[in-house]
Amino acid sequence: MARRTKEDAVATRNSLLDAAEHVFYQKGVSNASLNDIAQAAGATRGAIYWHFKDKVDLFNAMMERVTLPLECASDECAGHNRMSPLHRLRAVIDFVLRSLEKDESVRRVFEIAMFRVEYVGELSVVRDRHVEASLEFRRQFAAELALAANDQGVELPSSADVAAVGLQALFDGLMQVWMLGGATFGLAETGRATVDAYLRGLGFDVSAGFDPLSAGIPWKICQPRRNAVP
């Protein structure tokens, strides 16, 4: 009976997250009410408050369900000593772009975070988390660029921190242009080409073949966590 109850809780929580994802996407986060989400999930407001404190908590849980697997991939690559620093960097970027291109849920959530939420009022705390996550990603870029420069004996034309800002701007811009433009180009393929062009401009040798599917990323492990109850 306890197992059945836990399975029911997982199913209800996932149903609410699925509903939030679609309602936030359709109406925008500010215009979406908890009643809208409850109705879309075939549940009650009470069910939402059983699993989440408020709309902010629900929004964060929806984001984490998609972003945690991406962070997992980044962490796994960072600890993958058999991969060169440059290979790790390219692999992480490719994994995120490929996930966005292939997974409709990832795309919806990224579009919500970028275009369908106003980070004011009750959602200002969400903006703080978004900014910190962005800074952490940039720090990882800078660390890998510095390691890669040392590994290849490259003298960067700027500091690793400045190079990381440029790489992040390229990375974020690729995602935004792809989503706003209605996916009119291959995101992962174009991403690999443009990122490699940027890295060549920094002085790196990217001539070594790069097979994203055998890049060492745990594709089967780092998947959206739809079966976990916190």
N, CA, C and O of each residue as an XYZ file, in Angstrom:
920
protein
N       0.822     -1.209      0.000
C       0.000      0.000      0.000
C       0.860      1.264      0.000
O       0.563      2.234     -0.697
N       1.958      1.232      0.816
C       2.850      2.388      0.881
C       3.483      2.656     -0.477
O       3.631      3.805     -0.893
N       3.860      1.561     -1.173
C       4.465      1.718     -2.497
C       3.463      2.335     -3.464
O       3.815      3.206     -4.259
N       2.203      1.878     -3.394
C       1.176      2.415     -4.265
C       0.959      3.898     -3.994
O       0.787      4.690     -4.921
N       0.969      4.265     -2.711
C       0.778      5.663     -2.341
C       1.903      6.530     -2.885
O       1.663      7.628     -3.386
N       3.135      6.034     -2.784
C       4.272      6.791     -3.302
C       4.195      6.918     -4.815
O       4.490      7.981     -5.362
N       3.802      5.851     -5.499
C       3.661      5.897     -6.952
C       2.581      6.894     -7.353
O       2.732      7.617     -8.338
N       1.495      6.933     -6.592
C       0.433      7.900     -6.867
C       0.939      9.329     -6.685
O       0.602     10.223     -7.461
N       1.752      9.530     -5.649
C       2.309     10.862     -5.393
C       3.214     11.297     -6.534
O       3.180     12.452     -6.959
N       4.025     10.363     -7.029
C       4.903     10.653     -8.164
C       4.069     11.031     -9.385
O       4.362     12.011    -10.069
N       3.032     10.250     -9.648
C       2.188     10.500    -10.817
C       1.496     11.859    -10.718
O       1.433     12.603    -11.696
N       0.979     12.176     -9.532
C       0.298     13.457     -9.344
C       1.263     14.622     -9.516
O       0.949     15.604    -10.189
N       2.427     14.509     -8.910
C       3.423     15.581     -9.011
C       3.849     15.796    -10.467
O       3.949     16.933    -10.928
N       4.096     14.710    -11.176
C       4.488     14.832    -12.576
C       3.375     15.412    -13.428
O       3.631     16.188    -14.349
N       2.139     15.038    -13.124
C       0.997     15.578    -13.854
C       0.891     17.086    -13.646
O       0.599     17.827    -14.584
N       1.128     17.532    -12.426
C       1.089     18.967    -12.135
C       2.223     19.705    -12.843
O       2.025     20.806    -13.358
N       3.405     19.102    -12.868
C       4.536     19.721    -13.560
C       4.300     19.777    -15.067
O       4.626     20.770    -15.717
N       3.731     18.706    -15.616
C       3.400     18.699    -17.046
C       2.396     19.801    -17.365
O       2.541     20.525    -18.351
N       1.370     19.919    -16.512
C       0.341     20.933    -16.726
C       0.931     22.335    -16.612
O       0.619     23.212    -17.418
N       1.786     22.545    -15.607
C       2.415     23.857    -15.428
C       3.238     24.225    -16.655
O       3.218     25.368    -17.113
N       3.952     23.253    -17.172
C       4.791     23.485    -18.352
C       3.952     23.989    -19.526
O       4.337     24.940    -20.206
N       2.811     23.351    -19.760
C       1.968     23.730    -20.894
C       1.221     25.041    -20.636
O       1.090     25.865    -21.540
N       0.731     25.237    -19.412
C      -0.008     26.464    -19.105
C       0.925     27.673    -19.104
O       0.579     28.720    -19.651
N       2.096     27.540    -18.499
C       3.069     28.633    -18.519
C       3.463     28.976    -19.952
O       3.638     30.146    -20.292
N       3.599     27.959    -20.782
C       3.991     28.175    -22.181
C       2.888     28.911    -22.943
O       3.171     29.806    -23.739
N       1.636     28.534    -22.699
C       0.511     29.112    -23.429
C       0.154     30.516    -22.943
O      -0.150     31.396    -23.748
N       0.191     30.726    -21.615
C      -0.292     31.981    -21.044
C       0.805     32.909    -20.544
O       0.557     34.089    -20.295
N       2.006     32.386    -20.398
C       3.041     33.149    -19.720
C       2.925     32.914    -18.228
O       1.839     32.626    -17.724
N       4.021     33.032    -17.528
C       4.019     32.692    -16.103
C       3.174     33.663    -15.291
O       2.421     33.237    -14.416
N       3.282     34.952    -15.563
C       2.540     35.942    -14.781
C       1.035     35.799    -14.957
O       0.281     36.018    -14.009
N       0.585     35.435    -16.154
C      -0.850     35.336    -16.436
C      -1.448     33.988    -16.060
O      -2.669     33.832    -16.063
N      -0.615     33.024    -15.739
C      -1.112     31.688    -15.392
C      -1.416     31.620    -13.899
O      -0.606     32.037    -13.071
N      -2.577     31.097    -13.569
C      -2.951     30.946    -12.161
C      -2.816     29.490    -11.739
O      -2.755     28.590    -12.578
N      -2.769     29.271    -10.438
C      -2.722     27.902     -9.941
C      -4.005     27.159    -10.289
O      -3.986     25.943    -10.481
N      -5.124     27.885    -10.370
C      -6.377     27.252    -10.796
C      -6.265     26.743    -12.227
O      -6.719     25.641    -12.536
N      -5.660     27.547    -13.102
C      -5.457     27.122    -14.492
C      -4.669     25.820    -14.541
O      -5.014     24.899    -15.281
N      -3.613     25.757    -13.749
C      -2.745     24.582    -13.752
C      -3.457     23.379    -13.161
O      -3.340     22.268    -13.678
N      -4.193     23.594    -12.082
C      -4.931     22.495    -11.456
C      -5.956     21.920    -12.427
O      -6.085     20.702    -12.553
N      -6.684     22.799    -13.114
C      -7.688     22.337    -14.075
C      -7.036     21.576    -15.220
O      -7.551     20.545    -15.654
N      -5.916     22.073    -15.708
C      -5.224     21.394    -16.807
C      -4.735     20.015    -16.394
O      -4.648     19.106    -17.218
N      -4.416     19.864    -15.113
C      -3.925     18.579    -14.606
C      -5.052     17.670    -14.140
O      -4.819     16.516    -13.783
N      -6.283     18.196    -14.144
C      -7.402     17.416    -13.622
C      -7.289     17.210    -12.128
O      -7.681     16.171    -11.597
N      -6.740     18.228    -11.446
C      -6.515     18.132    -10.007
C      -7.121     19.355     -9.320
O      -7.831     20.139     -9.950
N      -6.840     19.511     -8.045
C      -7.344     20.636     -7.273
C      -6.183     21.527     -6.838
O      -5.021     21.125     -6.892
N      -6.517     22.743     -6.406
C      -5.474     23.621     -5.855
C      -4.826     22.977     -4.634
O      -3.638     23.160     -4.369
N      -5.635     22.221     -3.900
C      -5.091     21.538     -2.729
C      -3.980     20.574     -3.102
O      -2.998     20.432     -2.373
N      -4.140     19.910     -4.245
C      -3.102     18.976     -4.700
C      -1.811     19.728     -5.012
O      -0.714     19.242     -4.736
N      -1.955     20.922     -5.591
C      -0.762     21.725     -5.879
C      -0.056     22.093     -4.583
O       1.164     21.962     -4.479
N      -0.826     22.557     -3.585
C      -0.212     22.975     -2.322
C       0.327     21.794     -1.524
O       1.153     21.977     -0.630
N      -0.126     20.604     -1.834
C       0.433     19.428     -1.174
C       1.876     19.189     -1.636
O       2.736     18.773     -0.860
N       2.110     19.463     -2.916
C       3.432     19.197     -3.495
C       4.321     20.443     -3.583
O       5.546     20.326     -3.574
N       3.716     21.630     -3.668
C       4.496     22.852     -3.874
C       3.987     23.964     -2.960
O       2.791     24.048     -2.679
N       4.901     24.815     -2.498
C       4.520     25.889     -1.583
C       3.687     26.961     -2.276
O       2.729     27.479     -1.702
N       4.052     27.287     -3.504
C       3.383     28.356     -4.240
C       3.782     28.268     -5.713
O       4.424     27.306     -6.134
N       3.397     29.276     -6.486
C       3.699     29.237     -7.921
C       5.203     29.297     -8.179
O       5.699     28.678     -9.121
N       5.919     30.033     -7.354
C       7.373     30.114     -7.518
C       8.011     28.746     -7.319
O       8.885     28.342     -8.086
N       7.570     28.037     -6.288
C       8.103     26.700     -6.018
C       7.778     25.754     -7.171
O       8.607     24.933     -7.564
N       6.575     25.876     -7.705
C       6.169     25.050     -8.845
C       7.009     25.379    -10.080
O       7.445     24.479    -10.797
N       7.230     26.664    -10.321
C       8.061     27.087    -11.454
C       9.477     26.542    -11.316
O      10.045     26.024    -12.277
N      10.045     26.660    -10.116
C      11.408     26.159     -9.893
C      11.499     24.653    -10.118
O      12.466     24.167    -10.706
N      10.492     23.916     -9.651
C      10.494     22.462     -9.827
C      10.401     22.098    -11.301
O      11.051     21.157    -11.756
N       9.588     22.848    -12.049
C       9.483     22.609    -13.489
C      10.823     22.858    -14.173
O      11.236     22.088    -15.040
N      11.499     23.936    -13.780
C      12.804     24.240    -14.355
C      13.820     23.160    -14.012
O      14.568     22.708    -14.879
N      13.846     22.746    -12.746
C      14.846     21.775    -12.302
C      14.661     20.424    -12.977
O      15.634     19.706    -13.208
N      13.429     20.078    -13.292
C      13.196     18.790    -13.938
C      13.916     18.714    -15.283
O      14.313     17.633    -15.721
N      14.080     19.849    -15.926
C      14.776     19.901    -17.214
C      16.254     20.236    -17.051
O      17.101     19.642    -17.717
N      16.570     21.185    -16.166
C      17.953     21.657    -16.077
C      18.867     20.729    -15.302
O      20.068     20.701    -15.572
N      18.346     19.967    -14.347
C      19.212     19.070    -13.579
C      19.930     18.048    -14.461
O      21.119     17.804    -14.255
N      19.241     17.439    -15.443
C      19.966     16.520    -16.334
C      21.087     17.215    -17.107
O      22.130     16.613    -17.363
N      20.875     18.485    -17.481
C      21.909     19.220    -18.198
C      23.089     19.514    -17.276
O      24.246     19.444    -17.690
N      22.781     19.845    -16.015
C      23.851     20.053    -15.043
C      24.578     18.742    -14.769
O      25.792     18.725    -14.561
N      23.827     17.649    -14.770
C      24.421     16.324    -14.575
C      25.449     16.052    -15.661
O      26.548     15.575    -15.379
N      25.093     16.355    -16.900
C      26.014     16.122    -18.014
C      27.270     16.958    -17.861
O      28.379     16.483    -18.104
N      27.085     18.216    -17.454
C      28.229     19.099    -17.261
C      29.150     18.573    -16.170
O      30.371     18.567    -16.329
N      28.561     18.130    -15.060
C      29.361     17.593    -13.955
C      30.084     16.320    -14.366
O      31.247     16.119    -14.019
N      29.386     15.453    -15.113
C      30.004     14.202    -15.543
C      31.194     14.479    -16.463
O      32.237     13.833    -16.359
N      31.024     15.443    -17.361
C      32.118     15.776    -18.272
C      33.294     16.373    -17.512
O      34.450     16.084    -17.817
N      32.991     17.214    -16.513
C      34.059     17.858    -15.753
C      34.940     16.827    -15.058
O      36.135     17.050    -14.864
N      34.342     15.698    -14.685
C      35.110     14.665    -14.005
C      35.624     13.575    -14.923
O      36.138     12.558    -14.457
N      35.490     13.782    -16.227
C      35.888     12.771    -17.208
C      37.336     13.026    -17.614
O      37.595     13.761    -18.567
N      38.269     12.426    -16.901
C      39.688     12.717    -17.109
C      40.228     12.208    -18.442
O      41.278     12.665    -18.896
N      39.528     11.272    -19.072
C      40.013     10.750    -20.352
C      39.714     11.696    -21.503
O      40.214     11.503    -22.611
N      38.910     12.708    -21.253
C      38.597     13.703    -22.277
C      39.489     14.922    -22.073
O      39.735     15.327    -20.937
N      39.968     15.503    -23.154
C      40.745     16.733    -23.044
C      39.821     17.867    -22.602
O      38.610     17.782    -22.807
N      40.368     18.929    -22.000
C      39.522     20.051    -21.573
C      38.678     20.622    -22.710
O      37.502     20.932    -22.521
N      39.285     20.760    -23.898
C      38.540     21.310    -25.030
C      37.431     20.362    -25.462
O      36.339     20.798    -25.825
N      37.713     19.066    -25.423
C      36.710     18.064    -25.777
C      35.553     18.120    -24.785
O      34.390     18.038    -25.180
N      35.869     18.257    -23.501
C      34.816     18.342    -22.483
C      33.927     19.552    -22.737
O      32.702     19.457    -22.667
N      34.547     20.681    -23.031
C      33.796     21.905    -23.268
C      32.867     21.757    -24.462
O      31.692     22.116    -24.387
N      33.386     21.233    -25.556
C      32.571     21.049    -26.761
C      31.459     20.037    -26.515
O      30.354     20.185    -27.037
N      31.749     19.011    -25.720
C      30.762     17.968    -25.459
C      29.589     18.492    -24.641
O      28.438     18.159    -24.921
N      29.875     19.311    -23.631
C      28.804     19.871    -22.802
C      27.898     20.773    -23.636
O      26.674     20.674    -23.558
N      28.499     21.645    -24.426
C      27.710     22.543    -25.272
C      26.857     21.743    -26.250
O      25.682     22.051    -26.450
N      27.443     20.728    -26.851
C      26.704     19.901    -27.804
C      25.545     19.181    -27.130
O      24.461     19.071    -27.703
N      25.773     18.690    -25.908
C      24.718     17.972    -25.198
C      23.518     18.877    -24.939
O      22.375     18.470    -25.148
N      23.774     20.103    -24.484
C      22.683     21.030    -24.199
C      21.933     21.389    -25.480
O      20.702     21.369    -25.500
N      22.655     21.715    -26.539
C      22.001     22.088    -27.797
C      21.229     20.918    -28.392
O      20.131     21.096    -28.920
N      21.799     19.731    -28.307
C      21.110     18.551    -28.828
C      19.845     18.263    -28.014
O      18.813     17.904    -28.580
N      19.922     18.418    -26.701
C      18.752     18.196    -25.848
C      17.652     19.186    -26.183
O      16.482     18.811    -26.267
N      18.017     20.446    -26.375
C      17.041     21.471    -26.726
C      16.397     21.181    -28.071
O      15.195     21.382    -28.245
N      17.188     20.711    -29.016
C      16.689     20.448    -30.367
C      15.782     19.225    -30.422
O      14.807     19.214    -31.172
N      16.086     18.204    -29.644
C      15.388     16.923    -29.761
C      14.246     16.734    -28.762
O      13.330     15.955    -29.028
N      14.279     17.422    -27.626
C      13.312     17.185    -26.554
C      12.331     18.353    -26.477
O      12.716     19.470    -26.132
N      11.054     18.092    -26.800
C      10.048     19.152    -26.815
C       9.858     19.777    -25.441
O       9.614     20.979    -25.331
N       9.968     18.968    -24.394
C       9.806     19.496    -23.042
C      10.932     20.468    -22.702
O      10.687     21.530    -22.130
N      12.149     20.110    -23.050
C      13.288     21.003    -22.814
C      13.080     22.317    -23.561
O      13.329     23.395    -23.020
N      12.623     22.218    -24.805
C      12.408     23.429    -25.602
C      11.330     24.315    -24.980
O      11.508     25.530    -24.897
N      10.213     23.726    -24.542
C       9.150     24.522    -23.930
C       9.661     25.251    -22.692
O       9.420     26.446    -22.517
N      10.366     24.523    -21.841
C      10.839     25.114    -20.589
C      11.861     26.220    -20.854
O      11.839     27.254    -20.188
N      12.750     26.010    -21.814
C      13.716     27.054    -22.150
C      13.008     28.287    -22.709
O      13.382     29.417    -22.395
N      11.985     28.069    -23.538
C      11.239     29.206    -24.084
C      10.519     29.958    -22.979
O      10.467     31.187    -22.992
N       9.963     29.222    -22.019
C       9.302     29.866    -20.882
C      10.297     30.737    -20.129
O      10.017     31.899    -19.837
N      11.460     30.172    -19.817
C      12.466     30.886    -19.026
C      13.010     32.109    -19.755
O      13.348     33.111    -19.125
N      13.097     32.028    -21.088
C      13.694     33.123    -21.856
C      12.687     34.172    -22.313
O      13.008     35.359    -22.364
N      11.463     33.737    -22.648
C      10.544     34.648    -23.315
C       9.172     34.794    -22.653
O       8.412     35.688    -23.024
N       8.840     33.949    -21.694
C       7.460     33.941    -21.204
C       7.356     34.135    -19.695
O       6.388     33.697    -19.073
N       8.349     34.790    -19.113
C       8.306     35.065    -17.680
C       8.873     36.453    -17.425
O       9.859     36.856    -18.042
N       8.233     37.185    -16.503
C       8.740     38.483    -16.062
C       9.340     38.285    -14.675
O       8.643     37.904    -13.735
N      10.621     38.546    -14.557
C      11.308     38.299    -13.290
C      11.132     39.481    -12.337
O      12.099     40.144    -11.960
N       9.870     39.729    -11.955
C       9.546     40.806    -11.022
C       8.587     40.257     -9.975
O       8.040     39.166    -10.132
N       8.389     41.025     -8.905
C       7.459     40.598     -7.868
C       7.864     39.282     -7.244
O       9.014     39.099     -6.846
N       6.913     38.363     -7.160
C       7.185     37.081     -6.522
C       8.215     36.260     -7.281
O       8.825     35.349     -6.722
N       8.408     36.583     -8.556
C       9.361     35.826     -9.362
C      10.763     36.446     -9.376
O      11.648     35.959    -10.079
N      10.965     37.517     -8.602
C      12.295     38.129     -8.558
C      13.328     37.170     -7.983
O      14.493     37.196     -8.381
N      12.902     36.322     -7.046
C      13.827     35.337     -6.475
C      14.241     34.319     -7.529
O      15.349     33.787     -7.481
N      13.350     34.048     -8.482
C      13.680     33.141     -9.582
C      14.760     33.765    -10.453
O      15.658     33.071    -10.930
N      14.673     35.072    -10.660
C      15.700     35.760    -11.446
C      17.067     35.615    -10.781
O      18.074     35.403    -11.456
N      17.094     35.731     -9.457
C      18.367     35.592     -8.741
C      18.986     34.223     -8.995
O      20.194     34.110     -9.207
N      18.160     33.190     -8.973
C      18.658     31.837     -9.236
C      19.118     31.701    -10.682
O      20.120     31.046    -10.969
N      18.377     32.326    -11.582
C      18.725     32.277    -13.003
C      20.083     32.939    -13.241
O      20.917     32.422    -13.983
N      20.290     34.083    -12.602
C      21.558     34.804    -12.750
C      22.707     33.984    -12.188
O      23.766     33.894    -12.808
N      22.508     33.383    -11.012
C      23.574     32.593    -10.396
C      23.917     31.374    -11.248
O      25.088     31.024    -11.393
N      22.892     30.726    -11.814
C      23.139     29.572    -12.683
C      23.926     29.990    -13.920
O      24.818     29.271    -14.372
N      23.589     31.161    -14.463
C      24.299     31.665    -15.637
C      25.757     31.967    -15.298
O      26.654     31.666    -16.085
N      25.990     32.556    -14.143
C      27.357     32.863    -13.719
C      28.166     31.592    -13.493
O      29.349     31.536    -13.830
N      27.530     30.574    -12.925
C      28.230     29.318    -12.681
C      28.610     28.651    -14.001
O      29.704     28.103    -14.135
N      27.701     28.702    -14.970
C      27.998     28.135    -16.285
C      29.182     28.863    -16.913
O      30.052     28.239    -17.522
N      29.211     30.196    -16.759
C      30.314     30.983    -17.310
C      31.625     30.640    -16.607
O      32.675     30.564    -17.246
N      31.564     30.436    -15.302
C      32.776     30.056    -14.569
C      33.318     28.721    -15.064
O      34.530     28.533    -15.171
N      32.407     27.795    -15.366
C      32.838     26.502    -15.899
C      33.485     26.672    -17.272
O      34.509     26.055    -17.565
N      32.880     27.512    -18.109
C      33.476     27.806    -19.417
C      34.891     28.358    -19.245
O      35.823     27.913    -19.915
N      35.044     29.329    -18.344
C      36.348     29.963    -18.139
C      37.380     28.956    -17.655
O      38.523     28.962    -18.110
N      36.974     28.093    -16.734
C      37.902     27.094    -16.195
C      38.362     26.134    -17.286
O      39.548     25.820    -17.381
N      37.419     25.666    -18.114
C      37.778     24.726    -19.177
C      38.622     25.406    -20.255
O      39.535     24.791    -20.805
N      38.324     26.662    -20.557
C      39.120     27.384    -21.551
C      40.556     27.568    -21.065
O      41.502     27.433    -21.841
N      40.713     27.874    -19.782
C      42.058     28.034    -19.222
C      42.818     26.715    -19.259
O      43.997     26.679    -19.609
N      42.132     25.626    -18.892
C      42.768     24.308    -18.930
C      43.119     23.914    -20.364
O      44.189     23.363    -20.622
N      42.206     24.202    -21.289
C      42.442     23.853    -22.692
C      43.621     24.644    -23.257
O      44.426     24.107    -24.018
N      43.722     25.918    -22.883
C      44.838     26.740    -23.354
C      46.164     26.180    -22.849
O      47.148     26.124    -23.586
N      46.178     25.771    -21.599
C      47.392     25.173    -21.036
C      47.701     23.838    -21.708
O      48.859     23.519    -21.979
N      46.648     23.064    -21.973
C      46.809     21.743    -22.586
C      47.387     21.845    -23.995
O      48.232     21.040    -24.388
N      46.924     22.842    -24.754
C      47.380     22.996    -26.145
C      48.515     24.006    -26.301
O      49.007     24.221    -27.409
N      48.927     24.619    -25.209
C      49.981     25.623    -25.308
C      49.552     26.857    -26.063
O      50.338     27.452    -26.800
N      48.290     27.247    -25.877
C      47.726     28.403    -26.582
C      47.782     29.638    -25.687
O      47.434     29.576    -24.508
N      48.219     30.753    -26.252
C      48.164     32.031    -25.542
C      46.884     32.746    -25.977
O      46.799     33.267    -27.090
N      45.899     32.764    -25.093
C      44.614     33.359    -25.440
C      44.768     34.852    -25.712
O      45.571     35.516    -25.057
N      44.006     35.394    -26.676
C      44.081     36.825    -26.987
C      43.440     37.698    -25.917
O      43.565     38.923    -25.952
N      42.754     37.068    -24.966
C      42.143     37.777    -23.842
C      42.235     36.860    -22.635
O      42.757     35.749    -22.734
N      41.734     37.315    -21.503
C      41.690     36.431    -20.344
C      40.672     35.326    -20.589
O      39.785     35.465    -21.431
N      40.803     34.236    -19.853
C      39.841     33.138    -19.981
C      38.445     33.603    -19.589
O      37.454     33.138    -20.151
N      38.361     34.519    -18.626
C      37.057     35.034    -18.197
C      36.370     35.795    -19.328
O      35.173     35.624    -19.561
N      37.126     36.631    -20.025
C      36.557     37.391    -21.145
C      36.170     36.447    -22.280
O      35.111     36.603    -22.887
N      37.020     35.476    -22.563
C      36.703     34.496    -23.610
C      35.445     33.716    -23.258
O      34.660     33.365    -24.139
N      35.253     33.444    -21.961
C      34.067     32.712    -21.514
C      32.804     33.539    -21.706
O      31.754     32.996    -22.050
N      32.897     34.849    -21.487
C      31.746     35.727    -21.726
C      31.340     35.658    -23.195
O      30.155     35.547    -23.511
N      32.321     35.722    -24.088
C      32.028     35.637    -25.513
C      31.422     34.308    -25.899
O      30.486     34.256    -26.696
N      31.954     33.224    -25.334
C      31.430     31.895    -25.651
C      30.013     31.739    -25.134
O      29.165     31.157    -25.810
N      29.747     32.256    -23.937
C      28.397     32.166    -23.391
C      27.416     32.996    -24.210
O      26.279     32.578    -24.426
N      27.848     34.166    -24.665
C      26.984     34.997    -25.507
C      26.637     34.269    -26.804
O      25.497     34.321    -27.265
N      27.620     33.595    -27.384
C      27.384     32.808    -28.599
C      26.426     31.659    -28.315
O      25.491     31.418    -29.078
N      26.661     30.962    -27.228
C      25.848     29.809    -26.829
C      24.397     30.221    -26.576
O      23.470     29.615    -27.115
N      24.205     31.264    -25.745
C      22.850     31.738    -25.455
C      22.182     32.284    -26.712
O      20.995     32.055    -26.941
N      22.950     33.007    -27.523
C      22.390     33.571    -28.745
C      21.923     32.512    -29.719
O      20.883     32.672    -30.356
N      22.677     31.434    -29.843
C      22.264     30.327    -30.710
C      20.897     29.795    -30.295
O      20.024     29.574    -31.135
N      20.722     29.591    -28.995
C      19.457     29.048    -28.505
C      18.309     30.016    -28.746
O      17.232     29.611    -29.182
N      18.537     31.297    -28.461
C      17.472     32.277    -28.624
C      17.078     32.450    -30.090
O      15.891     32.473    -30.416
N      18.060     32.570    -30.967
C      17.765     32.730    -32.399
C      17.039     31.503    -32.932
O      16.112     31.631    -33.732
N      17.452     30.315    -32.498
C      16.820     29.081    -32.963
C      15.361     29.012    -32.524
O      14.490     28.644    -33.312
N      15.092     29.368    -31.264
C      13.716     29.301    -30.765
C      12.848     30.399    -31.364
O      11.720     30.131    -31.778
N      13.346     31.619    -31.417
C      12.563     32.721    -31.974
C      12.304     32.539    -33.463
O      11.268     32.958    -33.979
N      13.253     31.910    -34.150
C      13.117     31.724    -35.591
C      12.320     30.502    -35.989
O      12.185     30.212    -37.177
N      11.786     29.776    -35.009
C      10.978     28.609    -35.328
C      11.782     27.410    -35.780
O      11.328     26.622    -36.609
N      12.982     27.275    -35.231
C      13.822     26.094    -35.514
C      14.069     25.925    -37.010
O      13.855     24.848    -37.567
N      14.519     26.995    -37.649
C      14.725     26.958    -39.098
C      16.105     26.439    -39.502
O      16.412     26.366    -40.692
N      16.929     26.083    -38.537
C      18.234     25.490    -38.845
C      18.543     24.414    -37.816
O      17.955     24.387    -36.735
N      19.461     23.536    -38.155
C      19.838     22.480    -37.228
C      20.653     23.056    -36.083
O      21.779     23.508    -36.289
N      20.098     23.045    -34.881
C      20.739     23.712    -33.755
C      22.059     23.061    -33.363
O      23.071     23.748    -33.226
N      22.057     21.746    -33.181
C      23.280     21.064    -32.751
C      24.371     21.168    -33.812
O      25.527     21.451    -33.498
N      23.997     20.939    -35.069
C      24.981     20.982    -36.158
C      25.551     22.389    -36.334
O      26.764     22.571    -36.432
N      24.662     23.375    -36.371
C      25.113     24.755    -36.512
C      25.897     25.195    -35.280
O      26.876     25.934    -35.377
N      25.448     24.726    -34.130
C      26.141     25.069    -32.894
C      27.572     24.573    -32.885
O      28.485     25.302    -32.496
N      27.773     23.330    -33.314
C      29.136     22.790    -33.355
C      30.022     23.622    -34.287
O      31.173     23.919    -33.964
N      29.470     23.992    -35.443
C      30.259     24.746    -36.424
C      30.616     26.141    -35.907
O      31.758     26.579    -36.042
N      29.645     26.837    -35.319
C      29.910     28.203    -34.857
C      30.796     28.216    -33.617
O      31.670     29.074    -33.494
N      30.584     27.289    -32.709
C      31.436     27.210    -31.516
C      32.870     26.887    -31.916
O      33.814     27.471    -31.384
N      33.032     25.957    -32.850
C      34.385     25.621    -33.307
C      35.052     26.817    -33.990
O      36.257     27.026    -33.846
N      34.266     27.599    -34.731
C      34.824     28.792    -35.373
C      35.308     29.782    -34.311
O      36.364     30.397    -34.457
N      34.525     29.925    -33.248
C      34.923     30.821    -32.153
C      36.189     30.315    -31.475
O      37.102     31.089    -31.188
N      36.238     29.011    -31.220
C      37.412     28.433    -30.558
C      38.661     28.563    -31.428
O      39.753     28.814    -30.919
N      38.497     28.390    -32.743
C      39.637     28.593    -33.646
C      40.126     30.036    -33.575
O      41.327     30.300    -33.635
N      39.179     30.966    -33.446
C      39.548     32.373    -33.332
C      40.352     32.666    -32.074
O      41.145     33.607    -32.037
N      40.143     31.855    -31.045
C      40.922     32.005    -29.813
C      42.296     31.359    -29.928
O      43.158     31.545    -29.069
N      42.488     30.590    -31.011
C      43.782     29.959    -31.225
C      43.825     28.465    -30.998
O      44.890     27.852    -31.071
N      42.660     27.864    -30.718
C      42.632     26.432    -30.435
C      42.635     25.596    -31.716
O      42.146     26.020    -32.764
N      43.194     24.411    -31.594
C      43.157     23.430    -32.680
C      41.936     22.547    -32.464
O      41.891     21.760    -31.519
N      40.949     22.679    -33.341
C      39.729     21.877    -33.231
C      39.648     20.881    -34.381
O      38.568     20.394    -34.715
N      40.798     20.581    -34.986
C      40.807     19.694    -36.151
C      40.524     18.246    -35.783
O      40.094     17.466    -36.633
N      40.760     17.875    -34.518
C      40.494     16.498    -34.100
C      39.013     16.200    -34.266
O      38.163     17.014    -33.905
N      38.709     15.033    -34.812
C      37.319     14.646    -35.021
C      36.537     14.666    -33.731
O      37.048     14.289    -32.676
N      35.290     15.110    -33.817
C      34.429     15.192    -32.635
C      33.130     14.471    -32.914
O      32.303     14.947    -33.692
N      32.946     13.325    -32.281
C      31.713     12.560    -32.429
C      30.888     12.769    -31.172
O      31.198     12.183    -30.135
N      29.822     13.607    -31.237
C      29.056     13.923    -30.037
C      28.415     12.714    -29.387
O      28.210     12.706    -28.173
N      28.095     11.694    -30.164
C      27.426     10.533    -29.592
C      28.381      9.618    -28.840
O      27.950      8.750    -28.080
N      29.684      9.815    -29.054
C      30.646      9.005    -28.307
C      31.588      9.904    -27.518
O      32.743      9.560    -27.268
N      31.067     11.057    -27.133
C      31.905     12.058    -26.472
C      32.110     11.776    -24.999
O      32.805     12.525    -24.312
N      31.516     10.711    -24.511
C      31.720     10.379    -23.114
C      30.629     10.878    -22.193
O      30.727     10.708    -20.977
N      29.586     11.495    -22.744
C      28.506     11.997    -21.902
C      27.526     10.865    -21.612
O      27.168     10.111    -22.517
N      27.091     10.740    -20.371
C      26.164      9.675    -19.986
C      24.742      9.971    -20.441
O      23.903     10.380    -19.639
N      24.470      9.768    -21.720
C      23.161     10.115    -22.282
C      22.013      9.435    -21.553
O      20.975     10.057    -21.325
N      22.180      8.163    -21.181
C      21.073      7.434    -20.572
C      20.900      7.778    -19.101
O      19.807      7.643    -18.551
N      21.992      8.229    -18.455
C      21.916      8.557    -17.038
C      21.313      9.936    -16.841
O      20.439     10.120    -15.993
N      21.770     10.896    -17.612
C      21.360     12.284    -17.438
C      20.098     12.574    -18.237
O      20.144     13.274    -19.248
N      18.993     12.045    -17.792
C      17.715     12.258    -18.442
C      16.771     12.968    -17.473
O      16.978     12.907    -16.261
N      15.730     13.647    -17.991
C      14.785     14.323    -17.121
C      14.292     13.410    -16.007
O      13.928     12.258    -16.240
N      14.290     13.950    -14.790
C      13.960     13.147    -13.617
C      12.456     13.196    -13.362
O      11.982     13.973    -12.533
N      11.725     12.372    -14.070
C      10.273     12.391    -13.974
C       9.730     11.397    -12.957
O       8.517     11.317    -12.761
N      10.590     10.654    -12.323
C      10.107      9.619    -11.411
C      10.584      9.819     -9.985
O      10.560      8.889     -9.178
N      11.017     11.028     -9.677
C      11.551     11.260     -8.337
C      10.622     12.166     -7.544
O      10.056     13.120     -8.079
N      10.476     11.859     -6.284
C       9.721     12.699     -5.368
C      10.684     13.220     -4.321
O      11.306     12.425     -3.616
N      10.828     14.549     -4.195
C      11.792     15.096     -3.247
C      11.363     14.834     -1.815
O      12.060     15.227     -0.880
